[in-house]
Amino acid sequence: MKISVLGAGGWGTTLAILLHYNGHNVTLWEYKKSYARHLLKKRINTDYLPGIKIPKEILISSDIEESSDDKNLIVLAVPSQFLRDVIKKINYHAIEDTILVSVSKGIEKTTLMTMSQMLKDVFPHINENQIGVISGPSHAEEVSQMVPTAVVAASIDIETSKAIQAAFMTSYFRVYASTDILGVELGGAFKNIIAIGAGIIDGAGFGDNTKAAIMTRGVAEISRLGLAMGARPET
């Protein structure tokens, strides 16, 4: 597949490398021209993924038109609060048959939209079957070192979910397929709130009992809120 990864942070770089080793033709887009030149020269993302070599076969570009044109799949690895501004620069006609996969966790502050809802908002004429997400507990530095990791690929269309699953699946990066795209996105966003709470507990000097209580109640609250917003209970 011809795949472009928009966003050359730690996560975007990690996924670009993973996709390359899965046999895909990969482009990695970096919005700063100067840093794109740095990545081309050094072939190491020194700011966000130090020590991990970027294969020379991966095309690195700061031209979003070049990076989004004639691709089978585009991975959106831009931070959630900046994603809208980036995707507005994509030529709609260049992605009429392209699968768009958000790997950014979060909810847009100004609209309270999930990333898939934002994609539909910016590209109202796109087929919803083309929109997918990947979410799950996945630190970039661990995936880049091939530490076993499990995530979920979701779309309203199971065939799209399976296509994303097939593109990303490796022996160390396990991808499950789902059609509950809302539940997967909400779970990925809400769990970060609980993670912050767990960090505060550590900083305050409390113990495992307190952290377990926060995590247990957090899971219950995530489930209730997710169901109220339309997610499925099994997700």
N, C-alpha and C positions, 0 to 999 in steps of 0.2 A: 504493500500500500504506500501511497504518497501521503505523508503525514507532516503537518506543521505543528510545532509547539510554540504558542505565543506566550512569552514570559520566560526570561532566562534567569530567574531566581534559583534557589536551591532545588525546589520541587520540579520546576520546568526543566532544568538541566538534567536532573536525575531521570525523569521520564523520557526525555529525548534520547539519552544514552540507552535506557532499557529498550525503547522501541527500535533503536538502531540494531542492537544485538538480537532483536526478534526478527530481523531481516527486512525492516521497512526502510524506505527512502525518506530521511528525516531532515526537516529544516527547523532551526531554532531561531526564533525572533527575539531580539533585544531592542528595547525602545531607545536607549541611548546609543547614538552612533559611536561615540568614543569608547564605550564599554564593549560594543560589538567588535570594534577593531582590536581591543585588548583580548577578547575571547578568541578571535581569529589568530592572533599572534601567539598567545600563551597556550591555548587549548586547555586551560584550566580556569574554572570559575572561582578565582581567588577570593572574591567577596562573599560568596554564598555557598560554595561547595568546594572548599580547598582540598587539594590532594587527589582529586578525582579527574582523570584525564578524559577530555572530550574527543572521541574518535575523529580523525581527519575527514572521514566520509560525511559527517554531519555538516550540512550547509548552515552557516551562521549569517544572519542578515538583520539589518535595521529597517528594511523596506517592507512595510506591512502588505503592500499589494503583491509584491513578489512572494511573500511568505504565505499568503492566503489563496493565491490563484491556482486553480487546477489541482486541488488536493482532495483525496478521498476522505480524510479525517483531519479536523483541526482541534488541537488540545488547547484549552484556555486555562493557562496557569498564571494569570494576572491576579493580584490581590483583589478581593471582592469589591472594595470601594472604588477601584480604578477600572474595573472591567468594562463598564458601560462606555467610558470615553474611548477605550481601545477598540471595542467591537464596532463602534460607530464609523471607524475608519475603513472597515472592510467593505469591499464592493459586493453588494447583495448578489449580483448576477454571477459572481465568481464562486458562490457557495450554494447554488441552487440544488446541487446533488451531493453536498458535502455533509458528513456527520460532524456535529459540533459537540465537543465533550468538555464540560466544565470540571476542573479538578480543584476549584477554589472553594473553600468552605466559608460560609458566612451568609448574611442577609444584608441587602443594600439599606443603608441608614435612611436615606431620603424617601424611599418608596416601600420599604419592608418587603421587597420582593426577594425570592430566592434567585439563584443564578440562572436556572432554567426559565423562570418567569421573566427575568430581565432579557434573556435572549429572544423570547417570543415577543416581548415589548419592542425591542429594537428592530427585529425582523418579523413584522406581523404576517408576512405572506409565506414564511417558511413553513414547511410541513413539520408538525410537532414530532413526527417519527424520526426526524433528523437530529433531535436534541437529546443529549444524554449527560450523565454526570458520573464521576467516580468519587467515592468518599469512604472513609474508614481510618482507623488509627495507623498513620503512616508517616513517620519522620523521614524526611528526604535523606539525611545522612545515613540512616540505617538501610534504606532501600538501595542507596548507591553502593553500599558495602555488601549487598545481597543477603541481608538479614531477613529471615522468613517473615512475610507480611501478608495480611489478608484484608481485602477491600471489597466494596460492592460497586458494580457498574449497573446503572439504572436508566431506563427510558420507558415511556409509555408503551413502546413497541418492543416485545421480547426479542425480536430479530435484531433490532438495533443494539439492545443490551448484549446479546450474544456476539455481535460483530465487535463491539468494544472489548468484551471479555477476551475474544480470540486475539485481538491486536496486542493486548497488554500481558496476557498470561505467561508466566515463566515458572521455572521450578521453585523459585523463592518468592514470587509475587503472585499470590493466589487471588483470583478475581471471581466473585460470585455474581450472578445475573439476577436482576430484579426488574419488575415493572412499577414498583412504588417509588417513583422519582421524587415525589414530595417528601415521603418519609425518610428516604436516604439523605436528602439535603438537610432536612430539619434536624435529624439525628447528628449529622456532622457538624452543624452549627451550634446546636444547644450543648453538646458534650463539652465544647470548649469553655463554656461558662462553669461547668462543674469542675473542669480541670484547673481553672483559675482559683476556684474555691479550695481545691485540694492543696494548691500551692500556698495559699494564705494560711491554711492550717499548719503546713510545715513551718512557714515563717513565724507563726505565733507560738510555735513550740508545743503544739498539741500532739497527741499520739495517733496510733492506728485506729483506735476506737472511734475517735472523732471523724477521721477521714472516711472510715467505712460507713458511718452514719450519713455523712454528706453525700457520698457516692450512691448509697442505696436510695436515699430520698430523692436524689437528683435523677436517677433512672426512672423512678415513679413519676416525678414531675414532667420529665421529658415525654414519657409515654402518654400522660393525660393531655398535655398541651398538643402533642403531635396528633392524637386522635381528634381533638377538638378542631384542628386545622385541616383535617382530611386525610391524614396518614393512616396506614394500616397497622393494626395492633401487632402483627407478627414482625414488622420492621422495627 
